[in-house]
Amino acid sequence: MAENGGAYRLHLRLSRAAWIQAGALGRFRLDPGEYIYVGSAKKALAQRVARHRRLGVEKRGPRRWHIDNLLLHRYCRWQEGELIPGGDECAISAALAATPGVGVPIPGFGATDCRRGCPAHLYRVKAL
């Protein structure tokens, strides 16, 4: 990773059930609850999270990644963006996947280009 690259976690809440388009993966129904999305940026980590926050709070902007479709949904509420400078998104994803009470709501969501076998980069969580 570049000097200002790393990973991040987005903490989101769905207030109601929502249908989300996940690119070529298809359209999926997400239940209300708490979600964590894990992503990365090779550079400009803080700017990437700031972009996601703008989409999640202002509900406008271009769609580039799977997560944008969730962030722009009217029932999705931004909770927090957590920067992990130098962090490894797949290691963070694997740790989340192994946590009791954490599930994969959409297999492959945010991980279609993952080469390390992550089940997804979006997780539904109970209380962590």
N, C-alpha and C positions, 0 to 999 in steps of 0.2 A: 504494500500500500504506500501511496505517496505520503509525504509528511503530514498533510491535512486530511488524509483519508481514514477510513475505518468503517465501523458498523453503527447501526442505530436500532432502537426499538421504538415503535409507535404504540402508545396505549390508547385504545379506542373503545367506545361504548355504543352499542346499538340499542336504541330505546324501544324499537319494535322490530318485528321480523322484516327482512329486506331481501329483495331479489337483486343479485349482483351479477353483472356480466364479467367473466374472467377471460377475456380474449378468446382464443380458439378452444379453451377448455370448456366453454359453454356458460350457461346461465344457472346460477345456484341460489337457493334460499338459505339465508343465514338467520339463525334464531337470535332473539334479543340477548344481550349480555356483554361481557367484557372480552376484548380481543387484543392480541399483541401481534404486530407485524414486525418482522426482522428484515432489515435491508442493509445496503452498503453503498459507499461512494469511494471511488479511487482518489478523488480530490474533492475539495469544497463540501466536506461533510456537513458543516453547519448550514450551508446554503441549501443542501438537499433537504434537510429536515425542515428548514424554514419554508421551502416550497410546499412540502407536504402539509405543514401547518396552515399555510394560506388556503390550500384546497379544502382542508378539513374545517376551517373556521369560516372562511368567506364563501365557500361552496361555488367557486368559479375558477376556471383555468383549463388549460389543455390536459387531455388524458394521454399519458405516455406509458404507464405501467399498470398492472393489475390493481395495485393498491389505490390508484387514483379513482377507480370506479367505486370503491368503498368510501374513500374520503369525501367524494362529491355527493354521496347519497344523503338525502334529507334526514334520515334517521340515525346517521353516524355522527357521533359527538367526539371531538378531539379531547383527549385527557392530558396527554403528555408526550413529548418527544425526548428520548434519552440518547445522548451522544456517547459513543464508545470508541474514542480515538484509537486507531490501530487494531480495533477488534475484528474478529473473524465471524462474518454473518452465519456461516454454516456451523461453526462450533456453538454459537449462541442458539441457533435453531435446534441443533441436536440436544442441547441441554433442556430447552423448553419441551421438546417432544418427549423427553424422558421423565418429565415432571408429572407426578400424579395429579389428576384433575385437569390436565391440559389435553385438548383434542385438536385434530386437524379437520376443520369444517369443509375445506375445498382442497382435495389432493392436488398438489402441484402449483397452488396459488402462489405467485411471486417467485417460484423456483423452477420455472420451465427451462431456464438456462443453467441450472445448478448441475455441476459435474460430480458432486460428492454424495448424491443420493438423498438429499433432504426430502422428507415427505411433502413439505410445503414451507412457506415462510410466513404464513398466517396461522395463528393458533387461537382457539377459544379457550379462555381460562376461567377457572372459578376464582377464588381469592388466593393470590400468591403472597 
